[in-house]
Amino acid sequence: MPVGTKNEVIAGCGMHHAAVQTRDWEASLRLYRDVLGMKPVAEFGPPERKIMLLDTGDGSHMELFQPTATSPGEGSPTANDPITHVALATTDTEGSIEHVRQAGYEITVEPKRLNLGGLDVTIAFFNGACGESIEFFQVHQ
């Protein structure tokens, strides 16, 4: 498929972010922020579990989750560990989630508008064909 083709089914579709459950918050920040040069865009979450969204450089993002006492550990058989979900960018979260609902996929989080550390977004989640968690992520300007 040629670069820059337009998705005719999901409005504004593209890769927004991959979410990683870190096992070591500081080591992950050193890698993604300091070594790979990804710029923090937003930091949010409760004090006991920071979440940071970093711009990879092309407008797509890496989302890091600080570990908690119940986070999967090394060698954990937990599904998707350490990737927690994949987020697809959209310009129409409601229409996109309705499209996958009509196709028979399980909606796990209905569309909701949030402020993530200064980033105004609408998000929604559904389970993919193999149980993977997929998020629609719409940034409001």
N, C-alpha and C positions, 0 to 999 in steps of 0.2 A: 504494500500500500504506500503510495507516495506521501511524503511528509506534508503536513498541513491540510490534509483532506478534512472535510466537514462531516461530522456525524449527523445524519438526517433523522435519527430517532430520538436521541437525548439532547435537548437544547444545550449548546455550549459545552458539550462533554469533552473531557480531557482528564489527565491524571492530576489530582490535586495534591494528595499526600499518601505516604505509607506511614503507618503508626507502629512504633517499636516499643515494646515493654523492656526497658533497660534492666539489667541485673546490677549495674554499677552506674549511678547517675553521673558522678564526676568524670569517670572514664568515658562515658558516652558523650558528654559535653566536650571533653578534650578532643575526641575524634571528630564528631560532626561539626562543631563550631570552630575549634581552634585549628585542627589539622586539615579538615576538608573545606574550611572557609564558609560554611553555611551561616547565614545571618539570622539571628533571632527576630521573629516577626511578632510573636505574642507569647506571653507566659500566663497561665491560668491554672485552675484547679484548687482544691483545698490545701491548706498549709502542709498537711501530712502527705500529700501526693502532688507534687508539681508536674505540670504538663507544659512542654515548650514546643512551639511550632517554628521551624527553621526553614528559610528559603534556600533551596539547593543552588540557585543561581539562574534558573531558567523560568522561574515562576511556579515550579512545582515545589513541594515541601516534604520535609521529614518531621514527624510528630513524635517526640520522646516522652515516655511516661516514667516518672520516678518510681522505683520499686517500693513495695510495701511489705509488711510481714507475711502477707498471703500471696504475693506475686510468685509466679512460677520460678523455680530455681534451675540451676544447671542440670541438664539431662531430663527436664520435665517432659512428660508425655502430653502436656496440654496442647489442644488443637491451636494452630496458628502461632505458637510460641517460637520466636519472640515477636513476630509480626502479629499485631492485634486486629488490624483491619486495613483495607485499601479504600481510599476515598477518591471518588470521581468528581471532578468539577462539573457544575451545571449552572445554567442561568435560570432554571425553572425546577426547583426542588419538588414542589407539589406535583407538577405534571410528570416529572421523572419517576417519582415514587408510585404514582397512579399507574403509569405504564407498566412497571414491573409487577405491581399488584394484579393488574389485569392478565398478565402473563402467568400468574399462579405462584409467584414467589412470596415467601413469608416476610411480612414487614415487622421488624423488631423495634423500631423507633419511628413514630410518625413525625412528619416535618415539624420542627420547632425553631424559632428564631432565638438566637443567643448573642451575647456579647462576650467574646473570648479575649480578654485582656486588651480591649480596644478594637478588636476585629469584629464587625457586625456581620453575622452569618445566619443562614438557615441550613439545618442539617436534617438528615433522615437516614435510617439504616434498614437493610434487608439482608436475608441469608441467600447466598448464591447456591448454585447447583450442588456443590459438595459441602455445604454448611459454612462456607467462608463468609465472613462479615464484610459487607460492602456498604460504604457510606456515600450519599450524595452530599456535596458541599458547595453551597452558594455564598459567595462573598458579595455583600451589598456595599455599594460605593456611597 
